[in-house]
């Protein structure tokens, strides 16, 4: 990854140009041709540095609701409980953390009723309490890492 | 769920929730597929941004590959509710923090503020948390690392959109 790649990444992480010819705009902004800009982005995709190029939809903007949940599961049962949780398409992340509260998952649903219904279902299927931790306040969101 | 989002919007947004086509004219490819014009697609996609349907239109990186190896969830106990905003903002202002939230607490889970801290190593993340702790004077905190990932996907809202008439 050279400096031009880093400049491109810094730009298209925050905003890929939503115009008919985006690579003309990217090229212009970093001082290269459309062809070179296109080739470089294609290589960054192929090498896996770019995971995805598209819209990051916002659950709140779409009027959906999202939450973070945690559960305390005996370690020997965690895999089974995790698979019950992962079954739901609205569960986007599900992972184990090194704590007594060891199962963590994010859940997105069209409305709050669906959230309660799903969490109750998970509780009854696993036999363990789900702690619902919806956001009360957001202090900062910064998803792009700038390259120096 | 926003009622003004219609079936045509759901179809177009379906094309944007994964990766757009690798092409010099990606919006034209989408337009061809959906029997729309390139201008219509560009205009719609811009309008979705203006309406805040999406936060960002762009590249999502594989963070690990880009050099951030350790990601810790640092949780803070701030029993005094009136202090939470000030402390949360201070904690979230750190360069190494990507997200900062206040969330509900429980008797058996007495934490109020969550910050995601990124570094090269777990030791570095713990070091940053220690500095943050000294700065805000909160000593009741913990650093949790993920030890196993059971599922990680991007939400596919439009495959799961409830009514689509």
Interface residues (C-beta under 8 A of the other chain):
Chain A: X9 X12 X13 X14 X15 X16 X18 X19 X20 X21 X22 X23 X34 X38 X41 X42 X44 X45 X48 X49 X50 X51 X52 X53 X54 X55 X56 X57 X58 X59 X60 X61 X62 X63 X64 X68 X70 X79 X82 X83 X85 X86 X89 X90 X91 X92 X93 X94 X95 X96 X97 X98 X99 X101 X104 X105 X108 X110 X111 X131 X132 X133 X134 X135 X136 X137 X138 X139 X140 X141 X142 X143 X145 X147
Chain B: X1 X2 X3 X5 X13 X16 X17 X18 X19 X20 X22 X24 X25 X26 X27 X28 X38 X39 X42 X45 X46 X48 X49 X51 X52 X53 X54 X55 X56 X57 X58 X59 X60 X61 X62 X63 X65 X66 X68 X73 X84 X85 X88 X89 X91 X92 X93 X97 X98 X99 X100 X101 X102 X103 X104 X106 X109 X113 X114 X115 X118 X142 X144 X145 X146 X147 X148 X149 X150 X151 X152 X153 X154 X155 X156 X157 X159 X160 X161 X162
